[in-house]
Amino acid sequence: NHMVDHSAALDNAFAALADPTRRAILRRLAAGEAPVTELARPFDVSLQAVSKHIAALERAGLVRRRRQGREHLLALNSAPLRTVAQWISFYQRFWETRIDALARLVEQSPGDPEPAEPPEPTGRRRAPAATKSPHPSPRSNDHAPKPRTRRRR
């Protein structure tokens, strides 16, 4: 299933990006290919610990490894970052649309009879507006304080 594969790729990328050591490794690799020993140098952890971080980056597809003699060289693979950026961009557009609609509502003059409707989000239908107000009527006893119940000891 393509959707499940896409979701797993995003999960792996976000899991890899969640760690500051891994982000620092990616930042270094953005400057160019590097051997594992060079990537491990700035961190106050063992080479084995850095190797585990690199393995997480490889699982996410963010890093490519090649061997040159006895040395393992790593390079950044930006394709999964593009997938993450596209996912974030979708939700950025979604929220910008909502914020723009809220701004239009706030900017309306008090004499306007109807609030502006926000545009429909892509791919989803909005539920019909409720006919009953969610706020209790001032004449209603719904807002009266509830009697206290005794706690058992």
Secondary structure as a PSIPRED ss2 file (coil, helix, strand):
# PSIPRED VFORMAT (PSIPRED V4.0)

   1 N C   1.000  0.000  0.000
   2 H H   0.000  1.000  0.000
   3 M H   0.000  1.000  0.000
   4 V H   0.000  1.000  0.000
   5 D H   0.000  1.000  0.000
   6 H H   0.000  1.000  0.000
   7 S H   0.000  1.000  0.000
   8 A H   0.000  1.000  0.000
   9 A H   0.000  1.000  0.000
  10 L H   0.000  1.000  0.000
  11 D H   0.000  1.000  0.000
  12 N H   0.000  1.000  0.000
  13 A H   0.000  1.000  0.000
  14 F H   0.000  1.000  0.000
  15 A H   0.000  1.000  0.000
  16 A H   0.000  1.000  0.000
  17 L H   0.000  1.000  0.000
  18 A C   1.000  0.000  0.000
  19 D C   1.000  0.000  0.000
  20 P H   0.000  1.000  0.000
  21 T H   0.000  1.000  0.000
  22 R H   0.000  1.000  0.000
  23 R H   0.000  1.000  0.000
  24 A H   0.000  1.000  0.000
  25 I H   0.000  1.000  0.000
  26 L H   0.000  1.000  0.000
  27 R H   0.000  1.000  0.000
  28 R H   0.000  1.000  0.000
  29 L H   0.000  1.000  0.000
  30 A C   1.000  0.000  0.000
  31 A C   1.000  0.000  0.000
  32 G C   1.000  0.000  0.000
  33 E C   1.000  0.000  0.000
  34 A E   0.000  0.000  1.000
  35 P E   0.000  0.000  1.000
  36 V H   0.000  1.000  0.000
  37 T H   0.000  1.000  0.000
  38 E H   0.000  1.000  0.000
  39 L H   0.000  1.000  0.000
  40 A H   0.000  1.000  0.000
  41 R C   1.000  0.000  0.000
  42 P C   1.000  0.000  0.000
  43 F C   1.000  0.000  0.000
  44 D C   1.000  0.000  0.000
  45 V C   1.000  0.000  0.000
  46 S C   1.000  0.000  0.000
  47 L H   0.000  1.000  0.000
  48 Q H   0.000  1.000  0.000
  49 A H   0.000  1.000  0.000
  50 V H   0.000  1.000  0.000
  51 S H   0.000  1.000  0.000
  52 K H   0.000  1.000  0.000
  53 H H   0.000  1.000  0.000
  54 I H   0.000  1.000  0.000
  55 A H   0.000  1.000  0.000
  56 A H   0.000  1.000  0.000
  57 L H   0.000  1.000  0.000
  58 E H   0.000  1.000  0.000
  59 R H   0.000  1.000  0.000
  60 A C   1.000  0.000  0.000
  61 G C   1.000  0.000  0.000
  62 L C   1.000  0.000  0.000
  63 V E   0.000  0.000  1.000
  64 R E   0.000  0.000  1.000
  65 R E   0.000  0.000  1.000
  66 R E   0.000  0.000  1.000
  67 R E   0.000  0.000  1.000
  68 Q E   0.000  0.000  1.000
  69 G C   1.000  0.000  0.000
  70 R C   1.000  0.000  0.000
  71 E E   0.000  0.000  1.000
  72 H E   0.000  0.000  1.000
  73 L E   0.000  0.000  1.000
  74 L E   0.000  0.000  1.000
  75 A E   0.000  0.000  1.000
  76 L E   0.000  0.000  1.000
  77 N C   1.000  0.000  0.000
  78 S C   1.000  0.000  0.000
  79 A H   0.000  1.000  0.000
  80 P H   0.000  1.000  0.000
  81 L H   0.000  1.000  0.000
  82 R H   0.000  1.000  0.000
  83 T H   0.000  1.000  0.000
  84 V H   0.000  1.000  0.000
  85 A H   0.000  1.000  0.000
  86 Q H   0.000  1.000  0.000
  87 W H   0.000  1.000  0.000
  88 I H   0.000  1.000  0.000
  89 S H   0.000  1.000  0.000
  90 F H   0.000  1.000  0.000
  91 Y H   0.000  1.000  0.000
  92 Q H   0.000  1.000  0.000
  93 R H   0.000  1.000  0.000
  94 F H   0.000  1.000  0.000
  95 W H   0.000  1.000  0.000
  96 E H   0.000  1.000  0.000
  97 T H   0.000  1.000  0.000
  98 R H   0.000  1.000  0.000
  99 I H   0.000  1.000  0.000
 100 D H   0.000  1.000  0.000
 101 A H   0.000  1.000  0.000
 102 L H   0.000  1.000  0.000
 103 A H   0.000  1.000  0.000
 104 R H   0.000  1.000  0.000
 105 L H   0.000  1.000  0.000
 106 V H   0.000  1.000  0.000
 107 E H   0.000  1.000  0.000
 108 Q C   1.000  0.000  0.000
 109 S C   1.000  0.000  0.000
 110 P C   1.000  0.000  0.000
 111 G C   1.000  0.000  0.000
 112 D C   1.000  0.000  0.000
 113 P C   1.000  0.000  0.000
 114 E C   1.000  0.000  0.000
 115 P C   1.000  0.000  0.000
 116 A C   1.000  0.000  0.000
 117 E C   1.000  0.000  0.000
 118 P C   1.000  0.000  0.000
 119 P C   1.000  0.000  0.000
 120 E C   1.000  0.000  0.000
 121 P C   1.000  0.000  0.000
 122 T C   1.000  0.000  0.000
 123 G C   1.000  0.000  0.000
 124 R C   1.000  0.000  0.000
 125 R C   1.000  0.000  0.000
 126 R C   1.000  0.000  0.000
 127 A C   1.000  0.000  0.000
 128 P C   1.000  0.000  0.000
 129 A C   1.000  0.000  0.000
 130 A C   1.000  0.000  0.000
 131 T C   1.000  0.000  0.000
 132 K C   1.000  0.000  0.000
 133 S C   1.000  0.000  0.000
 134 P C   1.000  0.000  0.000
 135 H C   1.000  0.000  0.000
 136 P C   1.000  0.000  0.000
 137 S C   1.000  0.000  0.000
 138 P C   1.000  0.000  0.000
 139 R C   1.000  0.000  0.000
 140 S C   1.000  0.000  0.000
 141 N H   0.000  1.000  0.000
 142 D H   0.000  1.000  0.000
 143 H H   0.000  1.000  0.000
 144 A C   1.000  0.000  0.000
 145 P C   1.000  0.000  0.000
 146 K C   1.000  0.000  0.000
 147 P C   1.000  0.000  0.000
 148 R C   1.000  0.000  0.000
 149 T C   1.000  0.000  0.000
 150 R C   1.000  0.000  0.000
 151 R C   1.000  0.000  0.000
 152 R C   1.000  0.000  0.000
 153 R C   1.000  0.000  0.000
